[in-house]
Amino acid sequence: MADEQGSINIFGDLHPYNKLFDVITKLPEKGMAEEEVLREITYMSQEENKKWQGGQCSGTMYHGGMEHYAFLNKVFSLYSFVNLLQRDLCPSGTKFESEVLAMVGKMLHGEEVGKVNPADQEAGAITSGGSESIYNAMFVYREWGRAVKGIEAPEVVAPMTIHPAHVKAAHYLGMKVVRVPVNSDFEADVEAMRARITPNTVALLSSAGTYPHGVVDPVSKLSDLALEYKLGLHVDGCLGGFVLPWIEKLGYPVPVFDFRLPGVTSISCDTHKYGYSLKGTSTINFRSKDLRRYMFFAQEDWPGGLYTAPTVQGSRSAGLSAAMWAAMVTMGEAGYLQAARAIMETSEKIRAGIAGIPELRIMGKSTFLVSITSDVVNPYFVNDYIYSKGWRMNGCQDPLGFHFCITLPQTMPGIAESFVRDLADGVTFAKDPPYDTPKTGYLYGFGGSTEGREMLRQGMKGYVEAWYEYE
């Protein structure tokens, strides 16, 4: 969004409705009429849907079909008020979640684990999203490291491209993340990671679909490394885990990243991305029930009775799990294959178009995500231009660039061709920009020094603080 001077505020305007509706800072003496509440909410929803329904928004909205969402919302409404923690009242929650985990487990070739060790059985849990799935995996490796290896200062070794949720989880859990530079293809450097393993290492981390570049790390080699050192190996499939299997089934080259590899001990996979469910669900799957059990919490001596929970969350709405199950069983394999085919056809059109723009190049060997940089012009100026044309990309750094995560809204006719045309015009713009500093990337310039990074951290925390302010 542009501010009054015409520059771009990358965080956007958090209070666009203050001039349209009353700002409510205390409970109304008399409750608002339901019709008035629905009028305000409908207006805001429709205004915000306009930002992505044209197919110009990278990622974010993975299905985009309003009829699909209406169906899932109908399912959600039947269980929205039900607490999944109380399974005696909600045994249907067990049906929804166990069947989802079975379907995801088969998609990730969980049946292969028993061929390596007959005592192992792939097992998982439902979480609120990728960050919680990753948190639970990190927690399991901390607890396993303490119980099995006696490690009191646990470390994990990860490529620099690993999602920040791993670093956040380590921050909460008192763990250390040793981040290692990636290779020229933006994939994990296996030998560099080997060199950083210490007696305190409990696990290696990898991605199947890195967020910056969409590449799959060399998980097969990391599997061998994990087995050699008797370490855990987590694969973050939050972004790609629910689309890469179908891309592979269509015949596209996809490196093996799942439980077919004997060293892979956990995989996070977001059902609310390419699984096309409602926001707020993900899965974390483990190689064995023994490993999963480290995640569970139980307290038997509480005056309130017995308490147990499988993940970080306590009370959870059964509506989300019901909608997740409904999304998967109505999509079916045919639906997921059809979606993956449309996404890859769009991706290929965009890649072919970029090949005709010599100033731009694609970073890494990706599939459903196209990450763009340039050695000729500043790619942030290119992004400035396409931003002015309505495109909303995700900025990358080291090297500078931006990525387009292809989802179903981009598969509409003409979207790929329009994007390529605007990219080409953006390169022309970037060769002679009318201002000195790119508007969509100015913050990244602060990242080159310790002082600048601290300023960025504090600025980002200030932005989060603003989420909870009403003006």
C-alpha positions in Angstrom: 0.0 0.0 0.0 1.3 3.5 -0.8 1.5 6.2 1.8 0.7 9.9 1.3 4.1 10.6 -0.3 3.6 7.7 -2.8 6.1 5.4 -1.3 5.2 1.8 -0.5 4.6 0.7 3.0 5.5 -3.0 2.9 3.5 -3.6 6.1 0.3 -2.0 4.7 -2.3 0.1 6.5 -3.5 -1.7 9.6 -6.5 0.7 10.2 -8.2 1.3 6.9 -11.7 1.0 8.4 -11.4 3.5 11.2 -13.0 6.2 9.1 -15.8 4.0 7.9 -16.9 2.3 11.1 -17.0 3.2 14.8 -13.9 2.2 16.7 -15.1 0.1 19.6 -12.9 0.2 22.7 -15.3 -1.0 25.3 -18.3 -3.2 25.4 -21.4 -1.5 23.9 -24.0 -0.7 26.5 -26.5 -2.3 24.2 -25.3 -5.0 21.8 -25.1 -4.3 18.1 -27.8 -5.7 15.9 -26.7 -8.9 14.1 -27.6 -7.3 10.7 -25.2 -4.4 11.4 -22.4 -6.7 12.5 -22.9 -8.8 9.3 -22.9 -5.6 7.2 -19.6 -4.4 8.5 -17.9 -7.8 8.3 -19.2 -8.5 4.8 -17.9 -5.1 3.6 -14.4 -5.7 5.0 -14.3 -9.3 3.7 -15.3 -8.3 0.2 -12.8 -5.4 0.1 -10.0 -7.7 1.2 -11.0 -10.5 -1.2 -10.5 -8.1 -4.1 -6.7 -8.1 -3.3 -6.3 -11.7 -4.3 -9.2 -12.9 -6.4 -7.6 -11.5 -9.6 -4.8 -14.0 -9.4 -2.0 -11.5 -8.7 -1.1 -12.5 -5.2 1.7 -14.9 -4.5 0.7 -17.8 -2.3 -1.6 -16.9 0.6 -4.8 -18.1 -1.0 -4.2 -21.7 -2.2 -7.6 -22.8 -3.5 -9.4 -19.5 -4.1 -12.8 -21.1 -5.1 -15.6 -19.4 -3.1 -17.9 -22.4 -3.6 -15.2 -24.6 -2.1 -14.8 -22.2 0.9 -18.6 -22.0 1.3 -18.8 -25.8 1.5 -16.0 -26.0 4.1 -17.6 -23.2 6.1 -20.9 -25.1 6.1 -19.0 -28.2 7.5 -17.1 -26.0 10.0 -20.4 -24.4 11.3 -21.6 -27.9 12.4 -18.6 -28.2 14.7 -17.3 -24.7 15.3 -18.4 -24.7 19.0 -17.2 -28.2 19.8 -13.9 -28.8 21.8 -11.8 -31.5 20.3 -10.1 -32.0 23.7 -13.3 -33.6 25.0 -13.4 -36.7 22.9 -16.2 -38.3 24.9 -18.5 -35.6 23.6 -16.8 -35.5 20.2 -15.8 -39.0 19.0 -16.3 -37.7 15.4 -13.1 -35.7 16.0 -11.2 -39.0 16.2 -12.6 -40.1 12.9 -11.7 -36.8 11.2 -8.2 -36.6 12.6 -7.1 -40.3 12.4 -8.3 -40.6 8.9 -6.6 -37.4 7.8 -3.4 -38.6 9.3 -3.8 -42.0 7.6 -4.3 -40.2 4.2 -1.4 -37.9 4.7 0.8 -40.7 6.0 0.1 -42.7 2.8 0.8 -39.7 0.6 4.2 -39.4 2.3 4.9 -43.2 1.9 4.6 -43.9 5.6 4.1 -47.6 4.9 7.8 -47.7 3.9 9.0 -47.3 7.5 8.1 -50.9 8.5 10.2 -52.3 5.7 13.3 -50.7 7.4 12.3 -51.6 11.0 9.2 -53.8 11.5 8.8 -52.3 15.0 8.2 -48.8 13.6 4.9 -47.5 12.6 4.5 -44.0 11.0 2.2 -41.8 13.2 1.2 -38.2 13.5 -0.9 -35.5 15.0 -3.0 -32.5 13.9 -1.8 -29.0 14.7 -2.9 -25.4 14.1 -0.5 -24.8 11.3 3.1 -25.1 10.1 4.7 -23.2 13.0 3.1 -25.5 15.6 4.0 -28.6 13.6 7.6 -27.4 13.5 7.5 -26.5 17.2 6.3 -30.0 18.1 9.0 -31.6 16.0 11.7 -29.5 17.6 10.3 -30.3 21.1 10.3 -34.0 20.3 14.0 -33.8 19.3 14.9 -31.9 22.4 13.1 -34.5 24.6 14.5 -37.5 22.7 18.0 -36.0 22.9 17.8 -35.7 26.6 16.2 -39.1 27.2 18.3 -41.2 24.7 21.6 -39.3 24.4 21.7 -37.3 27.7 22.1 -34.0 25.8 21.2 -31.1 28.0 22.2 -28.3 25.5 20.5 -29.6 22.3 21.5 -28.3 18.9 20.0 -28.7 15.4 22.0 -28.2 12.2 20.1 -26.5 9.4 20.6 -24.7 6.0 20.2 -20.9 6.1 17.0 -21.3 4.1 15.1 -23.1 6.8 11.9 -21.4 7.8 12.1 -19.0 10.8 9.5 -21.1 12.6 12.4 -23.5 13.5 14.4 -20.6 14.9 11.4 -19.4 16.8 10.8 -22.8 18.3 14.4 -23.1 19.3 14.1 -19.6 21.0 11.1 -20.9 23.0 12.6 -24.2 23.8 16.2 -23.2 24.8 17.8 -24.9 21.8 20.5 -23.8 19.4 20.0 -23.7 15.6 23.3 -23.9 13.8 22.5 -22.3 10.4 24.8 -23.3 7.5 25.1 -21.5 4.1 23.5 -23.2 1.1 25.1 -24.2 -2.2 24.9 -22.4 -5.5 21.6 -24.1 -6.2 20.2 -22.7 -2.9 20.0 -26.3 -1.6 21.4 -27.6 1.7 25.2 -28.1 1.6 25.4 -31.6 3.1 29.1 -31.6 3.7 29.0 -28.1 5.3 26.3 -29.4 7.6 28.3 -32.5 8.4 31.1 -30.2 9.6 28.8 -28.5 12.1 27.6 -31.6 13.8 28.7 -31.8 17.5 28.1 -34.1 20.4 25.1 -31.8 21.3 23.4 -32.2 17.9 20.0 -33.9 18.1 18.7 -33.4 14.6 19.3 -32.2 11.1 16.7 -29.9 9.4 15.7 -29.7 5.8 12.9 -28.4 3.5 10.8 -29.9 0.8 9.9 -26.7 -0.9 12.1 -23.9 0.8 10.0 -20.8 1.2 12.5 -18.4 -0.5 13.3 -20.5 -3.6 10.9 -23.5 -3.6 13.7 -26.0 -3.9 13.9 -29.5 -2.3 17.0 -30.0 -0.2 19.1 -33.1 -0.9 17.1 -35.0 1.7 18.4 -38.4 0.5 22.0 -37.4 1.3 20.9 -35.9 4.6 19.1 -39.1 5.4 22.4 -41.0 5.0 24.1 -38.4 7.2 21.4 -38.7 9.9 21.8 -42.5 9.9 25.6 -42.2 10.1 25.4 -40.0 13.2 22.3 -41.5 14.7 20.4 -38.2 14.5 16.8 -37.1 13.8 16.0 -35.6 10.4 13.1 -33.3 10.1 11.7 -32.4 6.7 9.7 -29.2 6.6 7.1 -29.9 4.0 4.7 -27.2 5.2 4.9 -25.5 1.9 5.5 -28.3 -0.6 4.4 -31.4 1.3 0.9 -31.4 -0.1 1.7 -30.6 -3.7 5.1 -32.2 -4.5 3.7 -35.8 -4.2 1.1 -35.0 -6.9 3.7 -33.2 -9.1 5.9 -36.3 -8.8 2.9 -38.5 -9.7 2.4 -36.4 -12.8 5.9 -37.3 -14.0 7.8 -34.2 -13.1 11.2 -34.7 -11.5 10.9 -34.3 -7.7 13.7 -35.4 -5.4 12.6 -38.0 -2.8 12.0 -36.3 0.5 9.6 -38.5 2.5 9.5 -41.7 4.5 10.9 -43.7 1.6 14.2 -42.4 3.0 15.2 -44.4 6.1 16.8 -41.4 7.8 13.7 -39.2 7.7 12.2 -39.2 11.1 9.5 -36.4 10.9 7.7 -34.4 8.2 5.5 -31.3 8.7 2.9 -30.8 6.1 0.3 -28.1 5.9 -3.3 -29.1 5.0 -4.3 -25.5 5.0 -2.0 -24.7 2.0 -2.1 -27.1 -0.9 -4.3 -29.4 1.0 -7.0 -26.7 0.4 -8.5 -26.8 3.8 -9.5 -23.8 5.9 -6.7 -21.9 7.7 -5.6 -23.3 11.0 -4.6 -27.0 10.3 -1.4 -28.9 9.6 0.1 -32.3 10.3 3.2 -33.5 11.9 4.1 -37.1 11.1 6.8 -39.2 12.8 8.6 -42.3 11.8 7.5 -44.2 14.9 4.9 -44.0 17.6 7.7 -44.1 20.2 9.1 -40.8 18.7 5.6 -39.2 18.6 5.0 -40.1 22.3 7.7 -37.6 23.4 5.3 -34.9 22.2 2.4 -35.9 24.4 1.7 -34.3 27.8 -0.1 -35.9 30.7 -0.6 -34.9 34.3 -2.3 -37.4 36.6 -2.2 -35.4 40.0 -4.1 -32.2 39.1 -7.0 -31.5 41.5 -9.2 -30.9 38.5 -8.8 -34.5 37.4 -6.7 -36.2 34.7 -5.3 -33.9 31.9 -3.6 -34.9 28.7 -3.0 -33.3 25.3 -1.2 -34.4 22.2 0.3 -31.0 21.1 0.9 -27.5 22.4 -2.8 -26.6 22.0 -5.4 -27.5 24.6 -8.9 -26.6 23.5 -9.4 -26.8 19.7 -12.4 -26.2 17.5 -13.6 -29.5 16.0 -14.8 -27.4 13.0 -11.4 -27.0 11.6 -10.7 -30.7 11.7 -14.1 -31.6 10.2 -13.4 -29.1 7.4 -9.9 -30.5 6.8 -11.3 -34.0 6.5 -14.1 -32.7 4.2 -11.6 -30.9 2.0 -9.4 -34.0 1.5 -12.2 -36.5 0.9 -14.0 -34.3 -1.6 -10.8 -33.4 -3.5 -9.6 -37.0 -3.7 -6.5 -38.0 -5.6 -8.1 -36.9 -8.9 -8.7 -33.4 -7.5 -5.2 -33.0 -6.2 -3.7 -34.2 -9.4 -5.8 -31.9 -11.5 -4.8 -28.9 -9.3 -1.1 -29.9 -9.4 -1.3 -30.2 -13.2 -2.9 -26.7 -13.6 -0.3 -25.2 -11.2 2.6 -26.8 -13.1 1.3 -25.7 -16.5 1.1 -22.1 -15.2 4.5 -22.4 -13.7 6.0 -23.6 -17.0 4.4 -20.6 -18.8 6.0 -18.2 -16.4 9.4 -19.9 -16.6 9.3 -19.9 -20.4 8.4 -16.2 -20.3 11.3 -15.4 -18.0 13.6 -17.3 -20.3 12.8 -14.6 -22.8 13.8 -11.8 -20.5 17.7 -12.0 -20.4 18.1 -9.6 -17.5 16.2 -12.0 -15.2 17.1 -15.4 -13.9 15.3 -18.0 -11.8 16.9 -19.1 -8.6 17.2 -22.8 -7.9 15.5 -26.0 -9.4 12.0 -25.4 -8.2 8.6 -26.5 -9.4 5.5 -24.8 -8.1 7.3 -21.7 -7.0 9.3 -19.3 -9.2 12.0 -17.2 -7.4 13.4 -14.4 -9.5 16.6 -12.3 -9.3 18.8 -10.3 -11.6 22.5 -9.7 -12.2 21.8 -6.7 -14.4 19.2 -4.6 -12.6 18.0 -4.3 -9.0 15.1 -6.8 -8.8 13.4 -4.6 -6.1 12.9 -1.9 -8.8 11.3 -4.6 -11.0 9.1 -5.5 -8.0 8.2 -1.8 -7.5 6.9 -1.7 -11.0 4.8 -4.9 -10.9 3.5 -3.9 -7.5 2.1 -0.7 -9.2 0.3 -3.1 -11.6 -1.4 -4.9 -8.8 1.0 -7.9 -8.2 1.9 -8.9 -4.7 5.1 -10.8 -4.6 7.1 -12.1 -1.6 10.5 -10.4 -1.3 13.7 -12.4 -0.9 17.2 -11.4 0.2 20.7 -12.9 -0.1 20.5 -12.6 -3.0 17.9 -9.8 -3.6 14.8 -11.0 -5.5 11.2 -12.0 -5.1 9.2 -15.1 -5.6 5.8 -16.1 -7.0 4.3 -19.0 -5.3 1.8 -20.4 -7.8 -1.6 -21.4 -6.5 -5.0 -22.1 -8.1 -6.0 -18.4 -8.6 -3.0 -18.0 -10.9 -4.2 -20.8 -13.1 -7.0 -18.6 -14.5 -6.6 -17.9 -18.2 -4.2 -15.0 -19.1 -2.7 -14.6 -15.6 0.7 -16.1 -16.5 0.9 -14.1 -19.8 0.0 -10.9 -18.0 2.6 -11.4 -15.3 5.4 -12.0 -17.9 4.5 -8.9 -19.8 4.6 -6.8 -16.6 7.9 -8.4 -15.7 9.4 -7.3 -19.0 8.1 -3.8 -18.5 9.5 -3.9 -15.0 13.0 -4.6 -16.2 12.8 -1.6 -18.5 11.6 0.5 -15.5 14.5 -0.9 -13.4 17.1 0.1 -15.9 16.3 3.8 -15.4 14.2 4.2 -12.2 12.9 7.7 -11.4 14.1 7.4 -7.7 17.2 6.1 -6.0 15.9 3.6 -3.5 13.5 0.7 -4.3 10.2 1.2 -2.4 9.5 -2.5 -2.0 12.9 -3.4 -0.6 14.3 -0.6 1.4 14.2 -2.4 4.7 16.5 -5.1 3.5 19.3 -2.6 3.2 19.5 -2.5 7.0 20.4 -6.2 7.2 24.1 -5.7 6.3 25.2 -4.7 9.8 24.6 -5.7 13.4 23.1 -2.4 14.2 20.9 -2.5 11.1 19.7 -6.0 11.9 18.8 -5.0 15.5 16.9 -1.9 14.1 15.0 -4.3 11.8 14.1 -6.7 14.6 12.8 -3.9 16.8 10.9 -2.4 13.9 9.3 -5.7 13.1 8.4 -6.2 16.8 6.8 -2.8 16.7 4.8 -3.8 13.7 3.5 -6.8 15.6 2.6 -4.6 18.6 0.5 -2.5 16.2 -1.6 -5.6 15.5 -3.2 -5.1 18.9 -3.7 -1.4 18.8 -7.0 0.1 17.6 -5.6 3.3 16.0 
